[in-house]
Amino acid sequence: MASTVSKKRGGGKGAKKRAAKTRPGAARRPRAPPAAAKPAHLYHPGPPIDCQSALDEASARLLALDPEVVGRLVAVGGAPALRWREPGFAGLAATIVSQQVSVASANAILGRLKTELAPLDAASVIAADDAALKRVGLSQAKIRALRALAEATTGGLDLEALGALDAGQAHQALVAVKGIGPWTADLFLLFCLGHPDAFPAGDLALQEAARIALGLGARPDARQLETIAERWRPLRGVAARMLWAYYRGVKQRAGVIGQ
């Protein structure tokens, strides 16, 4: 009988475990809201830098904001380049191709890719087989990223319309595509949408340029460079261009071809 009562009342070891799970203070807590509700990347808004005159004007403002460090960057690197790309599939595809390779290698691969897939768009990427994409020099990871991008754009992702969104929302939409990380998303914001405050802090050349320009003992990581770059808001995108130009200038002075 005791055994029967125990089962009805939930006795036994199993019941003790269940009671422990449901006793006051141990109840399940509601889950936190999804991460998408709060953008991880925050950008100051501003007019797009989509032409050389806009870049020149923004460069002058940044120099006035931080004359010591920015003056040092310009003295070595000169005026920064616009490096504009079309704000569509081909522009983002070019950014994916440039991941983790030199500028020279990226340009060579991109040239072959545009020849192989003419025009370079979502439909041509979907139609191409892996062998053709490997022949132009793409890694398997980049092939997967391009195919994921092609599927996303044919499924409703409007790359050109991202310019009308808050930059944080645009960043989130891009990194939601498999194979597109924060660096690629920030470069698209910077060079395809002209966002003045986009800053790819994970870029090794930017980190090394900051180390040299600021006389740091070690190269800052992405989080540390984000903190350093706060001094250049709302024009971190201009600062990024200046840091790249400075890095090339330093390497050329040292007799090394830089990025």
C-alpha positions in Angstrom: 0.0 0.0 0.0 2.8 2.3 0.9 4.2 1.8 -2.6 0.9 2.6 -4.1 0.5 5.8 -2.1 4.1 6.8 -2.9 3.4 6.5 -6.7 0.1 8.5 -6.5 1.7 11.3 -4.5 4.9 11.3 -6.5 7.1 9.6 -4.0 10.4 7.9 -4.6 13.8 9.2 -5.9 12.2 10.3 -9.2 9.6 12.4 -7.3 12.3 14.0 -5.2 14.1 15.2 -8.4 10.9 16.5 -9.9 10.1 18.3 -6.6 13.5 19.9 -6.6 12.9 21.2 -10.1 9.6 22.7 -9.3 10.1 23.9 -5.7 9.9 27.7 -5.1 13.0 29.5 -6.3 13.8 26.7 -8.8 11.1 27.4 -11.3 12.1 28.0 -14.9 12.8 31.6 -15.7 11.5 33.2 -18.8 14.1 33.4 -21.6 15.7 36.7 -22.5 14.5 38.4 -25.6 16.3 37.4 -28.8 19.5 39.1 -29.6 18.0 40.6 -32.8 16.0 43.0 -30.6 19.2 44.9 -29.7 21.8 45.6 -32.5 25.3 44.4 -31.5 26.9 47.1 -33.6 26.1 50.8 -33.1 26.8 53.4 -35.8 26.4 57.1 -35.7 24.2 58.3 -38.6 25.5 60.7 -41.2 25.4 61.6 -44.9 26.9 58.8 -47.1 30.4 59.1 -48.3 29.8 58.0 -51.9 32.0 60.4 -53.9 35.4 62.0 -53.6 34.1 65.4 -52.7 32.1 63.9 -49.8 35.3 62.0 -48.6 37.4 65.2 -48.8 34.9 67.1 -46.8 34.6 64.4 -44.2 38.4 64.0 -44.0 38.8 67.7 -43.2 36.2 67.4 -40.4 38.0 64.3 -39.0 41.4 66.2 -39.1 39.8 69.0 -37.1 38.3 66.5 -34.6 41.7 64.8 -33.9 44.5 66.8 -35.4 47.4 65.1 -33.7 46.7 61.4 -34.7 44.9 62.1 -37.9 47.6 64.6 -38.9 50.1 61.8 -38.4 48.1 59.4 -40.5 47.8 61.9 -43.4 51.4 62.9 -43.3 52.4 59.3 -44.1 49.5 57.9 -46.0 48.3 61.0 -47.8 44.7 61.6 -48.8 42.5 58.4 -48.4 41.0 56.7 -51.4 37.3 56.4 -51.9 37.4 52.7 -53.1 33.7 52.7 -54.1 31.9 49.6 -55.1 28.4 49.1 -56.5 25.8 48.5 -53.7 24.5 45.3 -55.0 25.3 41.6 -55.4 28.5 42.1 -57.3 29.8 44.6 -54.8 29.3 42.2 -51.8 30.6 39.3 -53.8 33.8 41.2 -54.4 34.1 41.8 -50.7 33.6 38.1 -50.0 36.3 37.2 -52.5 38.7 39.6 -50.7 38.4 37.8 -47.4 41.8 36.7 -46.0 43.8 37.3 -49.2 45.9 40.2 -50.5 44.5 42.9 -52.6 46.4 41.7 -55.6 45.2 38.1 -55.2 41.6 39.3 -54.6 41.6 41.4 -57.8 43.0 38.5 -59.8 40.4 36.1 -58.6 37.6 38.6 -59.0 38.7 39.3 -62.6 38.5 35.6 -63.4 35.2 35.2 -61.6 33.6 38.1 -63.6 34.9 36.5 -66.8 33.6 33.0 -65.9 30.2 34.4 -64.7 29.0 37.2 -66.9 27.2 39.0 -65.4 28.2 38.3 -61.8 24.8 38.0 -60.1 22.8 35.6 -58.0 21.5 33.7 -60.9 24.9 33.0 -62.4 26.3 31.9 -59.1 23.4 29.5 -58.5 23.8 28.1 -62.1 27.6 27.6 -61.9 29.1 24.3 -60.7 31.7 24.1 -58.0 34.4 23.1 -60.5 34.0 26.3 -62.4 34.2 28.4 -59.2 37.2 26.5 -58.0 39.0 27.1 -61.3 38.9 30.9 -60.8 40.6 30.4 -57.4 37.8 30.4 -54.9 38.1 28.3 -51.7 35.3 26.0 -50.7 34.3 28.3 -47.9 34.0 31.3 -50.3 32.0 29.2 -52.7 29.6 28.3 -49.9 29.3 32.0 -48.9 28.6 33.1 -52.4 25.9 30.5 -52.8 24.4 31.4 -49.5 24.3 35.1 -50.6 22.7 34.1 -53.9 20.0 32.1 -52.2 19.4 35.0 -49.7 19.1 37.6 -52.4 16.7 35.5 -54.5 14.8 34.8 -51.3 14.1 38.5 -50.6 17.3 40.1 -49.3 17.5 43.5 -51.1 21.1 44.6 -50.8 20.6 48.0 -52.3 17.7 48.7 -49.9 20.0 48.1 -46.9 21.2 51.7 -47.4 17.8 53.0 -46.2 18.0 51.0 -43.0 19.7 51.9 -39.7 23.3 50.7 -40.2 23.0 48.4 -37.2 20.0 46.7 -38.8 21.7 46.4 -42.1 24.7 44.8 -40.4 22.5 42.3 -38.8 20.8 41.4 -42.1 24.2 40.8 -43.7 25.7 38.6 -40.9 22.5 36.5 -40.9 23.8 35.1 -44.3 26.0 32.1 -43.7 29.6 32.9 -44.5 29.3 36.7 -44.1 30.9 37.9 -40.9 31.3 41.3 -39.2 34.4 42.2 -41.3 32.6 41.6 -44.6 29.4 43.3 -43.4 31.3 46.4 -42.3 33.2 46.6 -45.6 29.9 46.5 -47.5 28.5 49.3 -45.3 31.7 51.3 -45.9 32.5 50.8 -49.6 29.1 49.9 -51.1 26.7 52.0 -49.0 29.1 54.8 -48.0 28.3 54.7 -44.3 30.5 57.3 -42.6 30.9 55.4 -39.3 31.4 51.8 -40.4 34.6 50.4 -38.9 35.9 46.8 -39.5 37.8 46.5 -36.3 38.7 42.9 -37.0 40.9 44.0 -40.0 44.6 43.1 -39.3 45.9 46.0 -41.4 43.9 48.5 -39.4 45.0 46.9 -36.1 48.7 47.1 -37.2 48.3 50.6 -38.5 46.9 51.7 -35.1 49.7 50.0 -33.3 52.3 51.9 -35.3 50.6 55.2 -35.4 49.8 55.3 -31.7 53.1 53.7 -30.6 51.4 50.8 -28.8 53.5 47.9 -27.4 51.3 45.2 -29.0 48.8 45.1 -31.9 45.3 45.7 -30.5 42.6 43.1 -31.0 39.2 44.0 -32.5 37.7 44.9 -29.1 40.6 47.1 -28.2 40.6 48.8 -31.6 36.8 49.5 -31.3 37.7 51.3 -28.0 40.5 53.3 -29.7 38.2 54.2 -32.6 35.7 55.9 -30.3 37.7 59.0 -30.6 36.9 59.2 -34.4 33.1 58.9 -34.2 31.0 59.8 -36.2 33.6 59.4 -38.9 35.2 56.1 -38.1 34.8 55.0 -41.8 37.0 57.9 -42.8 39.5 57.0 -40.1 39.6 53.4 -41.4 40.5 54.7 -44.9 43.3 56.8 -43.4 44.6 53.9 -41.4 44.8 51.7 -44.5 46.6 54.5 -46.4 48.9 55.0 -43.5 49.7 51.3 -43.3 50.6 51.2 -47.0 52.7 54.3 -46.6 54.7 52.7 -43.7 55.2 49.5 -45.6 56.4 51.3 -48.7 58.8 53.4 -46.7 60.2 50.1 -45.3 60.5 48.7 -48.8 57.7 46.2 -48.5 54.6 46.2 -50.6 51.7 46.5 -48.2 48.0 46.0 -48.6 
